[in-house]
Amino acid sequence: TLDCGGRTLAVMGSGLDVAVRMNLLVLVRESAPADWFDGIIDVMGDVVDAILANRTLSGAVQDIYPTNFAPGSISYRSKTFYGGQVTLEAVLYFEP
């Protein structure tokens, strides 16, 4: 295996296996609802459930899976949004 700037590359025969990590931001609303944590957990859980129901993203990747689930507030363009971040790792396989 090779470490390439946060990505792990593994040579498998004549192909190349690449792991790509990404952060998916789930923005629910701009103002803080009274029960923001419960509402965000449900929405973020639905996102993770949808990804786990189609782990190859209809053939776009070999596999994708969540590695972190962090509800909270997110500042973007001088505004605070309530939602969270789901970190995903996808495995792609390239063959020459």
Rosetta blueprint (number, residue, H / E / L):
1 T L
2 L E
3 D E
4 C E
5 G L
6 G L
7 R E
8 T E
9 L E
10 A E
11 V E
12 M E
13 G L
14 S L
15 G E
16 L E
17 D E
18 V E
19 A E
20 V E
21 R E
22 M E
23 N E
24 L E
25 L E
26 V E
27 L E
28 V E
29 R E
30 E L
31 S L
32 A L
33 P L
34 A L
35 D L
36 W H
37 F H
38 D H
39 G H
40 I H
41 I H
42 D H
43 V H
44 M H
45 G H
46 D H
47 V H
48 V H
49 D H
50 A H
51 I H
52 L H
53 A H
54 N L
55 R L
56 T L
57 L L
58 S L
59 G L
60 A L
61 V L
62 Q L
63 D E
64 I E
65 Y E
66 P E
67 T E
68 N E
69 F E
70 A E
71 P E
72 G E
73 S E
74 I E
75 S E
76 Y E
77 R L
78 S L
79 K E
80 T E
81 F E
82 Y E
83 G E
84 G E
85 Q E
86 V E
87 T E
88 L E
89 E E
90 A E
91 V E
92 L E
93 Y E
94 F E
95 E L
96 P L
